[in-house]
């Protein structure tokens, strides 16, 4: 591992603070800069100053100095001015994930993809725990990767959710088990093209050692194997016989072995493939299928992912605020248990709105549009489904609830980021739930 003396951390979000803490614990001189002065940033700044870091908030420019490392927030694009200027000075620029990997003493399971990453991350952690393993989950899910490595030992396992933003600035990151759950259009506003987005996702497989295992969708294996020249073992999952691990009719299938999923959250073709991928991961870690079944049976869905909020007058209200892209919206609509009144909109990510017209035309009674993307969505979808311009979540919830008939769903599945009206998708989902619950009073 490289020995660092002076490090610059750009961005004082949760991951930036974790990176600074890890470096300080290793005796590295740390300078941190963030443009923001909001209370959460200032609180982290105070804690890091007390630990010995030099922290600049409200920064207009990055603090120049003699650094031999720069750790960047995933929120900073690689072509941003600060990163470009640091790189021009010859300073290595890496992500918090890459830094965590450099300090990591144990095997890592890395899970990436477009949709379903957090659910798979949680499920894999649960399976390993059922098998008696000492495991921590984190990365883009909850706890920063740099925090998880500080308590890890050589016999532990770390399960990290990994985003394309983090992979942009990884140089050596090579998990023991690398999972690509799916690749569908997302973050095109940042990466420019689906090809570049897919390239970033697959990049973590290209550095894996020969003892590594790549777990990928059966229907996307061919192009992924063509992109990976290093020798790794490949395991696939899906719905058909071409997959090694299959979801089929209420059970998972691998050769002659079966894991029942009937009646669980994973008993459908969408999340069923997530469970199949989890079994492949478990097998790669030497964990028996019985522990996979135990974890699946005990699993509770994560918040804001097809989460039932309320049933009022036989109308089901469901929060799928985590559906921040069109592929996730389509998945949510296919999982709906009745005709849908859809609440959609927010900040678009550069995706093709025409791509969801077919699913909207089948089973969606009407769409209630909010946020920046409302007008463009109405233009794209207005000929196949009734669209109502609502503007705010409150207006959308009231209108959808008033229109919904017995047996229908009011589904918040925005297909967009939340940042035009909310700090994140969690706050958006909480607002939806609060407004729904007010309908009963």
C-alpha positions in Angstrom: 0.0 0.0 0.0 1.2 3.5 -0.8 2.3 5.6 2.2 0.6 8.9 2.2 1.9 12.0 3.9 -0.3 14.9 2.9 -3.8 14.3 1.6 -6.5 16.6 0.2 -10.1 15.6 0.6 -12.5 17.4 -1.7 -16.1 17.2 -0.5 -17.3 17.0 3.1 -20.2 14.7 2.7 -20.5 11.5 4.7 -17.9 9.7 2.5 -15.5 12.6 2.5 -15.5 12.8 6.3 -15.0 9.0 6.5 -12.0 9.2 4.2 -10.5 12.0 6.3 -11.0 10.1 9.5 -9.3 7.0 8.0 -6.3 9.0 6.8 -6.0 10.9 10.1 -6.0 7.6 12.0 -3.1 6.6 9.9 -1.1 9.7 10.8 -1.6 11.5 7.5 -1.8 15.3 7.3 -5.2 16.0 6.0 -6.7 19.1 4.3 -10.5 19.1 3.6 -12.4 21.5 1.4 -16.1 21.9 0.6 -18.0 24.7 -1.1 -21.0 24.3 1.2 -21.6 25.9 4.6 -24.7 24.0 5.6 -25.1 22.7 9.1 -24.3 19.1 8.3 -21.0 20.1 6.6 -20.1 22.5 9.4 -20.8 19.8 12.0 -18.5 17.4 10.2 -15.9 20.2 9.9 -15.9 20.8 13.6 -15.3 17.1 14.3 -12.5 16.8 11.8 -10.8 20.0 13.1 -10.9 18.5 16.6 -9.2 15.4 15.2 -6.4 17.4 13.6 -7.5 18.2 10.1 -7.3 21.5 8.4 -10.9 22.1 7.1 -12.1 24.9 4.7 -15.9 25.3 4.3 -17.5 27.7 1.9 -14.4 27.3 -0.2 -14.2 29.3 -3.4 -11.2 27.4 -4.7 -9.3 24.3 -3.6 -6.6 24.8 -1.0 -3.3 24.6 -2.8 -0.5 22.6 -1.2 2.0 19.8 -1.6 -0.2 16.7 -1.7 0.5 13.2 -2.7 -3.1 12.1 -2.7 -6.5 13.7 -3.4 -9.8 11.9 -2.4 -12.8 13.2 -4.1 -16.5 13.1 -3.3 -18.6 11.0 -5.7 -20.7 14.1 -6.2 -17.8 15.9 -8.0 -17.6 14.9 -11.7 -14.1 14.0 -12.9 -14.2 16.9 -15.3 -15.0 19.5 -12.6 -12.6 22.4 -12.3 -11.2 21.5 -8.9 -10.4 17.9 -9.9 -8.9 18.9 -13.2 -6.6 21.5 -11.5 -5.5 19.0 -8.9 -4.8 16.3 -11.5 -2.8 18.8 -13.6 -0.4 19.1 -10.6 0.3 15.4 -10.9 -1.6 14.5 -7.7 -3.3 11.1 -7.8 -7.1 11.5 -7.6 -9.1 8.6 -6.2 -12.5 7.9 -4.7 -13.3 7.2 -1.1 -14.0 3.6 -2.2 -10.6 3.2 -3.7 -9.0 4.6 -0.5 -11.0 2.1 1.6 -9.8 -0.7 -0.7 -6.2 0.2 -0.2 -6.7 -0.1 3.6 -8.9 -3.2 3.4 -7.6 -6.3 5.2 -10.3 -8.8 4.0 -12.3 -9.9 1.0 -14.8 -7.5 -0.6 -18.1 -8.3 -2.3 -18.9 -5.4 -4.6 -22.4 -4.9 -5.9 -23.1 -2.5 -8.7 -25.8 -2.1 -11.4 -28.6 0.4 -12.1 -31.5 -0.8 -9.9 -31.8 -3.2 -6.9 -28.2 -2.7 -5.6 -29.2 -1.8 -2.0 -31.6 -4.7 -1.7 -29.0 -7.1 -3.0 -26.3 -5.6 -0.7 -28.6 -6.0 2.4 -29.6 -9.6 1.4 -26.0 -10.7 0.8 -25.0 -9.3 4.2 -28.0 -11.1 5.8 -27.0 -14.4 4.2 -23.4 -14.2 5.4 -24.6 -13.4 8.9 -26.9 -16.4 8.8 -23.9 -18.5 7.9 -22.0 -17.2 11.0 -19.7 -14.9 9.1 -18.5 -11.6 10.6 -19.7 -9.1 8.0 -20.2 -5.4 7.5 -22.2 -3.7 4.7 -21.6 -0.2 3.4 -20.2 1.7 0.5 -23.0 3.6 -1.3 -25.3 1.8 1.1 -25.4 3.4 4.6 -21.9 3.2 6.1 -19.0 4.6 4.0 -16.5 2.1 2.9 -13.7 3.8 4.8 -15.6 3.4 8.0 -16.2 -0.4 7.4 -12.5 -1.1 6.9 -11.5 0.5 10.2 -13.2 -2.3 12.2 -12.5 -5.2 9.8 -10.2 -8.1 10.3 -8.6 -10.6 7.9 -11.3 -13.2 8.4 -14.2 -10.8 7.9 -16.3 -10.0 4.8 -17.3 -6.6 3.5 -20.2 -6.1 1.3 -20.1 -2.8 -0.6 -22.7 -1.2 -2.8 -20.8 0.6 -5.5 -21.9 3.4 -7.8 -20.7 4.5 -11.2 -19.7 7.8 -9.6 -17.3 6.0 -7.2 -15.9 3.8 -10.0 -14.9 6.9 -12.1 -11.9 7.4 -9.8 -10.9 3.9 -8.9 -7.5 2.7 -10.0 -6.9 -0.6 -8.3 -10.2 -1.6 -6.8 -10.7 -5.4 -7.4 -13.3 -7.2 -5.3 -13.2 -10.9 -4.5 -16.8 -11.2 -5.8 -18.0 -8.6 -8.2 -21.7 -8.4 -9.0 -23.3 -6.4 -11.8 -27.0 -6.7 -11.2 -28.2 -5.0 -14.3 -27.3 -2.2 -16.7 -30.0 0.2 -17.9 -29.8 3.8 -18.9 -29.1 6.1 -15.9 -26.9 9.1 -15.0 -26.6 9.9 -18.7 -26.5 13.5 -17.7 -23.2 12.8 -15.9 -21.6 10.1 -18.0 -22.7 11.3 -21.5 -23.7 7.9 -22.9 -24.9 4.4 -21.9 -21.7 3.0 -23.3 -19.6 5.0 -20.9 -21.9 4.2 -18.0 -21.6 0.5 -18.8 -17.9 0.7 -19.2 -17.6 2.2 -15.6 -19.7 -0.6 -14.2 -17.7 -3.4 -15.8 -14.4 -1.7 -14.9 -14.3 -3.3 -11.5 -14.3 -6.8 -13.1 -11.3 -5.9 -15.3 -9.0 -5.7 -12.3 -10.1 -8.9 -10.4 -7.6 -11.6 -9.5 -7.9 -15.1 -10.8 -9.6 -16.2 -7.6 -12.3 -13.6 -8.2 -15.9 -14.5 -9.1 -18.0 -12.3 -11.4 -21.8 -12.6 -11.0 -23.7 -11.1 -13.9 -27.0 -11.3 -15.8 -27.1 -14.3 -18.1 -28.5 -12.2 -20.9 -25.6 -9.7 -20.7 -22.8 -12.1 -20.1 -21.4 -12.2 -23.7 -20.6 -8.5 -24.0 -19.3 -8.4 -20.4 -16.9 -11.3 -20.9 -15.7 -9.7 -24.1 -14.8 -6.6 -22.1 -12.9 -8.5 -19.4 -9.6 -10.0 -20.5 -8.3 -11.1 -17.1 -9.1 -14.7 -15.9 -12.1 -14.8 -13.5 -14.8 -17.3 -12.8 -18.2 -16.3 -14.2 -21.6 -17.1 -12.6 -24.9 -16.0 -14.1 -28.4 -15.4 -13.0 -31.7 -14.9 -14.7 -35.1 -16.3 -15.7 -34.1 -18.8 -18.3 -32.1 -22.1 -18.6 -29.1 -20.1 -19.9 -28.5 -18.9 -16.4 -26.6 -20.7 -13.6 -29.0 -19.4 -10.9 -32.6 -19.1 -12.0 -35.8 -17.6 -10.5 -38.8 -19.7 -11.7 -42.3 -20.0 -10.3 -41.8 -19.3 -6.6 -38.4 -20.8 -6.2 -34.7 -20.4 -7.1 -33.1 -23.1 -9.1 -29.4 -24.1 -9.4 -28.9 -27.5 -11.0 -30.7 -30.0 -8.8 -30.9 -27.6 -5.8 -33.9 -25.4 -4.9 -34.5 -22.5 -2.6 -38.1 -21.6 -2.0 -39.1 -17.9 -2.3 -42.9 -18.3 -2.6 -44.8 -15.7 -0.5 -41.6 -13.6 0.1 -40.6 -10.2 -1.3 -38.5 -12.1 -3.9 -41.4 -14.0 -5.4 -41.6 -12.2 -8.7 -39.5 -12.0 -11.9 -37.8 -8.7 -10.9 -36.7 -9.2 -7.3 -36.5 -13.0 -7.9 -33.5 -12.3 -10.1 -32.0 -10.3 -7.3 -32.4 -13.3 -5.0 -30.8 -15.6 -7.6 -27.8 -13.3 -7.8 -27.5 -13.4 -4.0 -27.4 -17.2 -4.1 -24.6 -17.0 -6.6 -22.7 -14.7 -4.3 -23.3 -17.0 -1.3 -21.9 -20.0 -3.3 -18.9 -18.0 -4.3 -18.3 -17.3 -0.5 -18.7 -21.0 0.4 -22.1 -20.5 2.0 -24.8 -23.2 1.9 -28.1 -22.7 0.1 -30.0 -23.3 3.4 -28.7 -19.9 4.7 -29.9 -18.2 1.5 -33.4 -19.5 2.2 -33.2 -18.4 5.8 -32.2 -14.9 4.8 -34.8 -14.6 2.1 -37.6 -15.8 4.4 -36.7 -13.2 7.0 -36.1 -10.3 4.6 -38.1 -7.1 5.0 -38.1 -4.6 2.0 -36.0 -1.5 2.3 -37.8 1.8 2.7 -39.0 3.7 -0.5 -38.8 0.6 -2.7 -42.4 -0.5 -3.5 -43.2 0.1 0.2 -46.9 0.0 1.0 -47.8 3.2 2.9 -51.6 2.8 3.4 -54.8 1.2 2.1 -57.7 3.5 2.1 -61.2 2.6 0.8 -59.5 -0.3 -1.0 -57.0 2.0 -2.7 -53.3 1.0 -2.1 -50.8 3.8 -1.7 -47.2 2.7 -2.5 -43.9 4.6 -2.1 -41.3 3.7 -4.8 -39.4 7.0 -4.4 -36.1 5.1 -5.0 -37.2 4.7 -8.6 -35.0 7.5 -9.8 -34.7 6.3 -13.4 -37.1 5.1 -16.0 -36.0 1.4 -15.8 -36.9 1.4 -12.1 -40.2 3.1 -12.9 -41.0 0.3 -15.4 -40.1 -2.3 -12.9 -42.4 -0.8 -10.3 -45.3 -0.6 -12.7 -44.8 -4.3 -13.5 -44.9 -5.2 -9.9 -48.1 -3.3 -9.2 -51.0 -5.3 -7.9 -53.8 -3.4 -9.7 -54.4 -0.5 -12.1 -52.2 2.4 -11.3 -52.5 6.1 -10.7 -48.9 7.1 -11.2 -47.1 10.0 -9.6 -44.0 10.8 -11.7 -41.5 13.6 -12.3 -38.6 15.4 -10.8 -35.2 16.2 -12.3 -34.6 14.2 -15.5 -31.4 12.4 -16.1 -31.2 12.6 -19.9 -33.1 9.4 -20.6 -35.4 8.7 -23.5 -38.9 9.4 -22.1 -40.4 7.6 -25.1 -39.0 4.3 -23.8 -41.7 3.9 -21.2 -44.8 4.6 -23.4 -45.7 1.0 -23.8 -45.8 0.1 -20.1 -47.7 3.4 -19.4 -50.3 2.5 -22.0 -50.9 -0.9 -20.3 -52.3 -0.7 -16.7 -51.7 3.0 -15.9 -55.0 4.9 -15.6 -53.5 8.4 -15.4 -50.2 10.1 -14.5 -49.8 13.0 -12.1 -46.7 15.0 -13.0 -44.5 17.0 -10.6 -41.2 18.9 -10.8 -38.9 20.0 -13.5 -39.6 17.2 -15.9 -43.4 17.5 -15.8 -43.8 19.4 -19.1 -41.4 17.1 -21.1 -43.2 14.0 -19.6 -46.6 15.3 -20.7 -45.3 16.0 -24.2 -43.8 12.5 -24.4 -46.6 10.5 -22.8 -49.8 12.6 -23.4 -50.9 10.6 -26.4 -50.9 7.2 -24.6 -52.1 8.1 -21.1 -54.0 10.9 -19.4 -51.4 13.3 -17.8 -52.2 15.9 -15.2 -49.9 18.7 -14.4 -49.7 19.0 -10.6 -46.5 20.8 -9.8 -46.2 19.7 -6.2 -46.4 16.4 -4.4 -49.3 17.6 -2.3 -51.3 18.4 -5.4 -50.4 15.1 -7.0 -51.4 13.0 -4.0 -54.7 14.8 -3.6 -55.6 14.5 -7.3 -54.5 10.8 -7.6 -56.4 9.9 -4.4 -59.6 11.6 -5.6 -59.4 9.8 -9.0 -58.5 6.3 -7.7 -61.2 3.7 -7.7 -61.5 0.5 -5.6 -58.7 -2.0 -6.3 -56.4 0.6 -7.8 -52.9 1.7 -6.7 -51.6 5.2 -6.2 -47.9 4.7 -6.9 -45.1 7.2 -6.4 -42.5 5.9 -8.9 -41.0 9.1 -10.2 -38.5 7.9 -12.8 -36.4 11.0 -12.0 -34.0 12.3 -9.4 -35.5 14.3 -6.5 -33.1 17.3 -6.4 -35.4 19.9 -8.0 -37.7 19.8 -5.0 -36.1 17.6 -2.3 -32.6 16.9 -0.8 -32.9 13.2 -1.7 -35.3 10.4 -2.6 -35.8 9.5 1.0 -37.2 13.0 1.9 -39.4 12.8 -1.2 -40.8 9.4 -0.1 -41.4 10.6 3.4 -43.3 13.6 2.1 -45.5 11.3 0.0 -46.2 9.0 3.0 -47.0 12.0 5.2 -49.4 13.4 2.7 -51.1 10.0 2.1 -51.6 9.6 5.9 -53.1 13.0 6.1 -55.8 11.9 3.7 -57.2 9.7 6.5 -57.6 12.5 9.0 
